[in-house]
Every structure is written in structure tokens, then in C-alpha cells.
């Protein structure tokens, strides 16, 4: 399954880069996340509940940083298992300045097995787009909330 998603943040690239791998920001941004922990720098464990049409499951995920180019790109590998299948994939985030904000492009290639793989491509594509939109919108709100709290503490 190929995934492509673009998002524009109303924040400078340096701020987006600072928070994009923050454990707390990620935990609070991932839809259905019940557990999220950084095991070592750039390597995480997560537990995410999914709901795709009639399919509901909880996936335990391992997320590994493969490569990082400071403030511009980030490649990762995700593997996970639930009762109804497994997911194994690679993703890349590319971040660049764009008119006072930040443009993020996300590209991924994932292999899905088990009952989850039998969901129609149309359902998976629609759910993936919605989940990614929710994730990046929540992430932007989380980042703005953290910036506000830092400013408030420094007064």
C-alpha cells in the first residue's frame, strides 16, 4: 500500500522540526493511541487502536528512525501486530519552509497482512487520509499548546 500525504503548518520549520519527534506531542497526536514511549533516541513503542469500517483492533507498533537530516527529512520504519493482522512499512517525512510556514510531505510504503488486508483498498485509502489529516492537525495544535506553555512559564 502506497501512502502520500501533504500538510502545511502555520509554524516555522525550526519549530516543527523541534517537536515532530517529541514523545508527548506524538502520544497526544496519534489517533487511538493508548501507549507511546521513546525507548531510545528516535525509537518508539506504541499501542494504537484502529477502527476501519467493521474492523476494530489494537496494534502494538515499533517505530525506528532509519535516517535523519536535521530540519529537513526523517525516514522511519514501522512494524506492528494486532489480532487481525500485521503492518510493516517505511516512511519518509520531508520538511521545507513555505511562505512563513512549513510544508510537510509524507511518503510511505506499507505491507498489510491478515484480515486487515482484506478491507477494500477504497476503505483503507480513505481511512488513511483521514487518520493522517487528524494526526497532523492534532500535532500542530499540540505544538502550539507547548509554545504557549513555554511562553507562559517564561513570563
Secondary structure by P-SEA (a helix, b strand, c coil): cbbbbbbbbcccaaaaaaccccaaaaaacccccccccccccccccbbbbbbccccccccbbbbbbcccccccccccccccccccccccccbbbbbbbcccbbbbbbbbbbbbccccccccaaaaaaaaaaaaaaaaaaaaaaaaaaaaaaaaaac
